[in-house]
Amino acid sequence: MLFISPCVILSFAQEVALKQSIEPLSGDKLQMAKNILVVDDSATIRTTVTMALDQDGYRSVEAVDGLDALGKLDEYDVDMIITDINMPNMDGFGLIREARKASKTKFTPIVVLTTETSEELKSQGRAAGASGWIEKPFNPTHLLKMVQLTIG
């Protein structure tokens, strides 16, 4: 006869849940983590943003530029997009415009994370369909607060 302690089962279930980006058991329900697409040509920025999001219980999908991001949007359902502006192949403005054309992401919150500070570019971002704007260098706590307020 095999005996497994309920504590071991719960611990294992929580470990599996974390690996699958599911929040640990809360009552009798499992809650799926929210998916966020992080788009930046800088691996350092993508890693910094992804680490902050993952530690706060979100699931990150990474893309290196706007074209890569469009491919990821075909592959994944996302609850939010965080994108840089200045990237090769397709910049953030192009990505935002294309995302707004697609029924799947038409109303998805899109936050720009960029070094750009001019009011003209912020206005261009709003016109393209950006929901918010954060300037680099950024505080991960501030980014997480914006994410929490936007998608929970």
N, C-alpha and C positions, 0 to 999 in steps of 0.2 A: 504494500500500500504506500502511495506517495503522499506526503504531507507538505504543503507549501503554506507558509505563514501568510496571513492577509497583509501584513506589513510589507513583505517581500513583493507581493502582487501589486500593491498600491505603488511602491517605489518603482517597480518595473513599468507599470502603466504610466507613471509620471515621466519616466525617462523616455519611453517610446513617444509620448505626447510631445515632449520637448523636441525630439528629433524630427517629428513630423510637423513641427510648427503649430501644434495644437496646445492651447493653454491647459495646464493641469486641471484635473477634475474640480469642478465647482458645483457642489450639490450632486445631482444625478446627470448633469449635462456636460457635454464636451463643447467647447467653443473654439471655432476655427480662428486662427490669427488672420488679421487683415494683411493683404498683399500690397506692397508699395514698390513701384518701379523707380529705381534710382539710375539716372542718366547723367553721366559725366565722362569726359575723355581722360580725366585724371584718376588713375587707380587709387591714389592716396585719398582723394575726396570720396570716391565710391566706397572704399573700405571704412573710412571714418563714419560716413552716414549709415552704412549697412550695420556696422557694429552697434551704433547707438540705437537704431531701430530694432535690431534683433534682441538686444538686451532688454528692451522695453516690451517685448512680446509680439512685435510685428514680424512679418516675413518679407524679406527683400528679394527683389529680382533686379539684376544689374544689366545695364546696357552701356556701351562705350560711346555712342553718338545717336543722333535722331533716327537714322536708318535702322540701326540695330534695335533701337527702342520700338519702332513700328513692328519689327519681326517679333519681338517679345510680347507686344500687345496682341498679336495674332495667336500666340502660344499660351498666354496667361490671362486670367481675369485679375485686374488690379483695382484696388480701392482708392489709390492715389498715385500721382506721378510727381517726382521731384526731379527737376532737370536744370542743367546748366544752359547757358545761352551759346557761348563760343565753343563750338565743337566742329570737327571735320565732317565731311559727307553730308550731314544735315544738321543745321543749328537748332537750338531750342525753340526759336520762333516757328520754324518749319514744322517741328515735331508737334508743337501746341496746335497749330492750324490743322494739321492732319488728324490729330487726336480728336479735335472738335468736329471734324467732318464725319467721323465714324460713329455709328449709333451706339456701339459698345462703350465708348469713352466720351461721348458727347457731354455728359454731366459729371465726369470724373474730376475731382479737384486736382489742379496742377499748380505746384509751387515751384517758382524759379529760385535756384540757389546759384548765385553768380557773383563775380567781382564787379560787375557793372553797377554803377550808382546813378547814372544820369536819369533825370526825369523823362527825357525823350524816350529812352529805352524802356523805362517802366511803363510809360504810356503805350508803347508799341507792344509790350507784353500783355497789358490789359486788353488791347484791341485784338490780339491774337487769341485771347481766351484764358490767360493765366489767372489763377485764383488768388495767388499770393506771391511775395517777393522777399527773399532773404539774401542779405549781402555777405559775401565771404570777406575775411574770415568770419566764421559763424560759431556760435555757442551751441553744442549739441543739445543742451537742456532747452534752449529757446526753440530749436528745431522740433524737438519732441513735444513741447507744449503746443506748437502750431499743429502738429500732426494729431495730437489728442483732441484739440478743440475742433479740428476739421472732420476727422473720421472716427473719433472715439478710441 
